[in-house]
Amino acid sequence: MSPPTNKDNFLHVATALLDDVEGTAAEVAEWAGCENARFRAAVSRAYYAVLLEVKYRVIGLRPEWRRSPQSFPRHRIHGILADAIRAIRSGYTLSRSLRQLSTSRNNADYVWDSVYRRETAERELDLAHNLLADLSRLTERDWQAIADRLHSLDH
């Protein structure tokens, strides 16, 4: 089970960013006026909830990561994580979903020529919840295979 300070906090923030605010007319208008930023941030936080859950589950499975947690892949993690997940039997679908969420996160963070809609953010938050549910059903053997593949892809 993951610590509540990781994925749960990120999911809470992502959900809160989608909520409408109650308050004065000025507060409601201000919150509504930053919808694009809120929806983009919600997608980003949903993605990081999944990323942190995977990291939490695999970091203790490799001796070098246990000894030196900073040796866990950081810079290339977004590109190689989905490939590492394909190391398990059910990994193709998980990998495809993770790539979709990662692409949406990249678009939310870096592609500014379009407006993000609530429906898009809600869909990606649902995808993150589904991914986390699927990941929670993986066996220790699955997690070990993901950790080993992640390590080999990073070296």
Sine and cosine of phi, psi and omega as CSV:
sin_phi,cos_phi,sin_psi,cos_psi,sin_omega,cos_omega
0.00,0.00,0.67,-0.74,-0.06,-1.00
-0.99,0.11,0.46,-0.89,0.03,-1.00
-0.92,0.38,0.59,-0.81,-0.07,-1.00
-0.90,0.43,-0.28,0.96,-0.01,-1.00
-0.98,0.22,-0.13,0.99,-0.01,-1.00
-0.99,-0.16,-0.97,-0.25,-0.16,-0.99
-0.87,0.50,-0.61,0.79,-0.06,-1.00
-0.89,0.45,-0.65,0.76,0.04,-1.00
-0.91,0.41,-0.64,0.76,0.01,-1.00
-0.91,0.41,-0.64,0.77,0.05,-1.00
-0.92,0.39,-0.62,0.79,0.04,-1.00
-0.88,0.48,-0.72,0.69,0.02,-1.00
-0.90,0.44,-0.70,0.71,0.01,-1.00
-0.86,0.52,-0.69,0.73,0.01,-1.00
-0.92,0.40,-0.69,0.72,-0.01,-1.00
-0.88,0.47,-0.56,0.83,0.01,-1.00
-0.92,0.39,-0.37,0.93,0.02,-1.00
-1.00,0.02,-0.28,0.96,-0.03,-1.00
-0.96,0.28,0.53,-0.85,0.15,-0.99
-0.98,0.18,0.49,-0.87,-0.02,-1.00
-0.99,-0.14,0.56,-0.83,0.12,-0.99
-0.96,-0.26,0.56,-0.83,0.01,-1.00
0.36,-0.93,-0.43,-0.90,0.02,-1.00
-0.93,0.35,0.27,-0.96,0.03,-1.00
-0.86,0.52,-0.61,0.80,0.01,-1.00
-0.92,0.39,-0.65,0.76,0.02,-1.00
-0.92,0.40,-0.67,0.75,0.02,-1.00
-0.90,0.43,-0.69,0.73,0.00,-1.00
-0.91,0.42,-0.64,0.77,0.01,-1.00
-0.90,0.44,-0.71,0.71,0.00,-1.00
-0.90,0.44,-0.68,0.73,0.01,-1.00
-0.92,0.40,-0.53,0.85,-0.03,-1.00
-0.94,0.34,-0.24,0.97,0.00,-1.00
-0.92,-0.40,0.50,0.87,-0.02,-1.00
-0.84,0.54,-0.71,0.70,-0.04,-1.00
-0.83,0.55,-0.74,0.67,0.01,-1.00
-0.91,0.42,-0.66,0.75,0.01,-1.00
-0.88,0.47,-0.73,0.68,-0.06,-1.00
-0.92,0.39,-0.62,0.79,0.06,-1.00
-0.90,0.43,-0.70,0.71,0.00,-1.00
-0.91,0.42,-0.58,0.82,0.02,-1.00
-0.89,0.46,-0.68,0.74,0.03,-1.00
-0.89,0.45,-0.69,0.72,0.00,-1.00
-0.88,0.48,-0.71,0.70,-0.01,-1.00
-0.92,0.40,-0.58,0.81,0.04,-1.00
-0.89,0.45,-0.69,0.72,0.03,-1.00
-0.88,0.48,-0.72,0.69,-0.04,-1.00
-0.93,0.38,-0.43,0.90,0.11,-0.99
-0.87,0.49,-0.70,0.71,0.02,-1.00
-0.92,0.39,-0.73,0.69,0.00,-1.00
-0.85,0.53,-0.71,0.71,-0.01,-1.00
-0.91,0.41,-0.59,0.81,0.04,-1.00
-0.90,0.44,-0.70,0.71,0.02,-1.00
-0.89,0.45,-0.72,0.69,0.01,-1.00
-0.85,0.52,-0.72,0.69,0.01,-1.00
-0.85,0.52,-0.66,0.75,-0.06,-1.00
-0.96,0.29,-0.50,0.87,-0.10,-0.99
-0.97,-0.24,-0.34,0.94,-0.16,-0.99
-0.88,0.47,-0.50,0.87,0.02,-1.00
-1.00,0.08,-0.02,1.00,-0.09,-1.00
-1.00,-0.04,-0.17,0.99,0.05,-1.00
-0.89,-0.46,0.77,-0.64,-0.06,-1.00
-0.85,0.53,-0.61,0.79,-0.02,-1.00
-0.93,0.38,-0.54,0.84,0.04,-1.00
-0.96,0.28,-0.57,0.82,0.06,-1.00
-0.91,0.43,-0.71,0.71,-0.01,-1.00
-0.92,0.38,-0.63,0.78,-0.11,-0.99
-0.64,-0.76,0.99,0.11,-0.05,-1.00
-0.82,0.57,-0.44,0.90,0.02,-1.00
-0.94,0.34,-0.18,0.98,0.06,-1.00
-0.99,0.15,-0.13,0.99,0.07,-1.00
-0.88,0.48,0.67,-0.74,-0.04,-1.00
-0.81,0.59,0.77,-0.64,0.01,-1.00
-0.88,-0.47,-0.80,0.60,-0.15,-0.99
-0.96,0.28,-0.59,0.81,-0.05,-1.00
-0.99,-0.17,0.03,1.00,-0.15,-0.99
-0.83,0.56,-0.63,0.77,-0.07,-1.00
-0.91,0.41,-0.54,0.84,-0.01,-1.00
-0.99,0.12,-0.49,0.87,-0.12,-0.99
-0.98,-0.21,-0.25,0.97,-0.07,-1.00
-0.89,0.46,-0.72,0.69,0.00,-1.00
-0.88,0.47,-0.60,0.80,0.06,-1.00
-0.91,0.42,-0.63,0.78,0.00,-1.00
-0.91,0.42,-0.61,0.79,-0.02,-1.00
-0.92,0.39,-0.43,0.90,0.03,-1.00
-0.93,0.38,-0.12,0.99,0.01,-1.00
-0.94,0.34,-0.24,0.97,-0.01,-1.00
-0.96,-0.27,0.29,-0.96,-0.10,-0.99
-0.86,0.51,-0.68,0.73,-0.01,-1.00
-1.00,0.00,0.22,0.98,-0.16,-0.99
-0.95,0.31,-0.42,0.91,-0.07,-1.00
-0.87,0.49,-0.75,0.66,-0.02,-1.00
-0.92,0.40,-0.68,0.74,0.04,-1.00
-0.88,0.47,-0.69,0.72,-0.01,-1.00
-0.88,0.47,-0.70,0.71,0.01,-1.00
-0.89,0.46,-0.68,0.74,0.02,-1.00
-0.91,0.41,-0.65,0.76,0.02,-1.00
-0.91,0.42,-0.66,0.75,0.06,-1.00
-0.88,0.48,-0.66,0.75,0.03,-1.00
-0.88,0.48,-0.73,0.69,0.00,-1.00
-0.91,0.41,-0.63,0.78,0.03,-1.00
-0.90,0.43,-0.68,0.73,0.04,-1.00
-0.89,0.46,-0.68,0.74,0.04,-1.00
-0.89,0.45,-0.63,0.78,0.05,-1.00
-0.90,0.44,-0.70,0.71,0.05,-1.00
-0.87,0.50,-0.70,0.71,0.02,-1.00
-0.89,0.45,-0.67,0.74,0.00,-1.00
-0.90,0.44,-0.60,0.80,-0.07,-1.00
-1.00,0.07,-0.47,0.88,-0.19,-0.98
-0.80,-0.59,-0.27,0.96,-0.03,-1.00
-0.97,-0.26,0.96,-0.29,-0.16,-0.99
-0.96,-0.28,0.22,0.98,-0.05,-1.00
-1.00,-0.03,0.15,0.99,0.05,-1.00
-0.66,-0.75,0.34,-0.94,0.03,-1.00
-1.00,-0.07,0.72,-0.69,0.06,-1.00
-0.99,0.10,0.68,-0.73,-0.02,-1.00
-0.96,-0.26,0.41,-0.91,0.03,-1.00
-0.83,0.56,-0.68,0.74,-0.05,-1.00
-0.87,0.49,-0.62,0.78,0.03,-1.00
-0.90,0.43,-0.74,0.67,0.00,-1.00
-0.90,0.44,-0.66,0.75,0.02,-1.00
-0.89,0.45,-0.66,0.75,0.02,-1.00
-0.88,0.47,-0.69,0.73,-0.01,-1.00
-0.94,0.33,-0.56,0.83,0.09,-1.00
-0.91,0.41,-0.65,0.76,0.09,-1.00
-0.88,0.48,-0.66,0.75,0.03,-1.00
-0.87,0.49,-0.68,0.73,0.03,-1.00
-0.88,0.47,-0.69,0.72,0.04,-1.00
-0.88,0.48,-0.69,0.72,0.01,-1.00
-0.91,0.42,-0.67,0.74,0.04,-1.00
-0.88,0.48,-0.71,0.71,0.01,-1.00
-0.89,0.46,-0.63,0.78,0.06,-1.00
-0.90,0.44,-0.70,0.72,0.03,-1.00
-0.90,0.44,-0.67,0.74,0.02,-1.00
-0.90,0.44,-0.55,0.84,-0.02,-1.00
-0.92,0.39,-0.31,0.95,0.00,-1.00
-1.00,-0.05,-0.04,1.00,0.01,-1.00
-0.94,0.33,0.51,-0.86,0.02,-1.00
-1.00,0.07,0.22,-0.97,0.08,-1.00
-0.87,0.50,-0.58,0.81,0.04,-1.00
-0.89,0.45,-0.65,0.76,0.07,-1.00
-0.87,0.49,-0.74,0.67,-0.02,-1.00
-0.88,0.47,-0.62,0.78,0.02,-1.00
-0.91,0.42,-0.66,0.75,0.03,-1.00
-0.89,0.46,-0.64,0.76,0.04,-1.00
-0.90,0.43,-0.71,0.71,0.01,-1.00
-0.88,0.48,-0.71,0.71,-0.01,-1.00
-0.90,0.43,-0.67,0.75,0.01,-1.00
-0.93,0.37,-0.64,0.77,0.04,-1.00
-0.87,0.50,-0.68,0.73,0.02,-1.00
-0.90,0.45,-0.71,0.71,-0.03,-1.00
-0.92,0.38,-0.57,0.82,0.02,-1.00
-0.95,0.32,-0.43,0.90,-0.02,-1.00
-1.00,0.07,-0.18,0.98,-0.04,-1.00
-0.87,-0.50,0.00,0.00,0.00,0.00
